[in-house]
Amino acid sequence: MEEPLPTSLSRNELNGLARVGAQARLAEIDRERQSILRAFPDLSGGRRGRPAKKRAAAGVRARRGRRRAMSAAERRAVSIRMKKYWAGRRKAKAKG
């Protein structure tokens, strides 16, 4: 017959046990990831194109996701265009 688990664990003891379990699971996931990457080395790169190691060896720099700043005139043009767009939406909704 199996012995019942103690029910008098403190919150800290329970948290410690959960942490140990989480670390073991992360180690298991890491081993599985490494196994998959050995089987499919092309997955270790970025989303598309050359794998990361080949990009670095070729001297290709990663693109940054920043947009260039809009000038005041461009912001004003967008503002006017969007005001017109939303006015049209309100008008269409009032009809419908």
C-alpha positions in Angstrom: 0.0 0.0 0.0 1.3 3.5 -0.9 2.0 5.9 1.9 -0.1 9.1 1.7 1.7 12.4 1.0 2.2 14.7 3.9 -0.3 17.5 4.0 1.6 19.7 6.3 4.0 21.3 3.8 4.6 25.0 4.3 4.1 27.4 1.4 7.9 27.8 1.1 8.5 24.0 1.0 5.7 23.6 -1.6 7.2 26.4 -3.6 10.7 24.9 -3.4 9.4 21.5 -4.6 7.5 23.2 -7.5 10.7 25.0 -8.4 12.7 21.8 -8.5 10.0 20.2 -10.7 10.0 23.2 -13.0 13.8 23.1 -13.4 13.7 19.4 -14.2 11.0 20.0 -16.8 12.9 22.9 -18.4 16.0 20.6 -18.6 13.9 17.9 -20.3 12.5 20.5 -22.7 16.0 21.8 -23.5 17.3 18.2 -24.2 14.3 17.7 -26.5 14.9 21.0 -28.3 18.6 20.1 -28.8 17.6 16.7 -30.2 15.2 18.4 -32.7 17.8 21.0 -33.8 20.3 18.2 -34.4 17.7 16.5 -36.6 16.7 19.8 -38.4 19.7 22.2 -38.2 17.9 24.7 -40.5 15.4 25.4 -37.7 18.0 27.1 -35.5 18.1 30.2 -37.7 15.8 33.1 -37.9 12.2 33.0 -39.3 13.2 32.8 -42.9 16.2 32.8 -45.1 19.6 31.7 -44.0 20.2 30.1 -40.6 21.7 32.5 -38.1 25.2 31.1 -38.3 25.3 31.5 -42.0 24.0 35.0 -41.8 26.6 36.0 -39.3 29.4 34.3 -41.4 28.2 36.2 -44.5 28.3 39.5 -42.6 24.5 40.1 -43.0 23.2 42.4 -40.3 19.8 41.8 -38.8 17.1 44.3 -39.8 15.8 46.6 -37.1 12.0 47.0 -36.8 12.1 50.8 -36.5 10.3 53.0 -38.9 11.6 56.3 -40.0 10.1 59.3 -38.3 7.3 61.1 -40.1 7.7 64.8 -40.9 5.1 67.3 -39.7 3.6 67.5 -43.2 3.2 63.7 -43.4 1.6 63.6 -39.9 -0.9 66.3 -41.0 -1.7 64.5 -44.2 -2.4 61.3 -42.3 -4.5 63.2 -39.8 -6.6 64.7 -42.6 -7.0 61.4 -44.4 -8.1 59.6 -41.2 -10.6 62.3 -40.2 -12.1 61.9 -43.6 -12.1 58.1 -43.3 -13.8 58.2 -39.9 -16.4 60.8 -41.0 -17.3 58.4 -43.8 -17.6 55.5 -41.4 -19.9 57.5 -39.1 -22.0 58.6 -42.0 -22.3 55.0 -43.3 -23.2 53.7 -39.8 -25.9 56.4 -39.4 -27.5 55.3 -42.7 -27.4 51.6 -41.9 
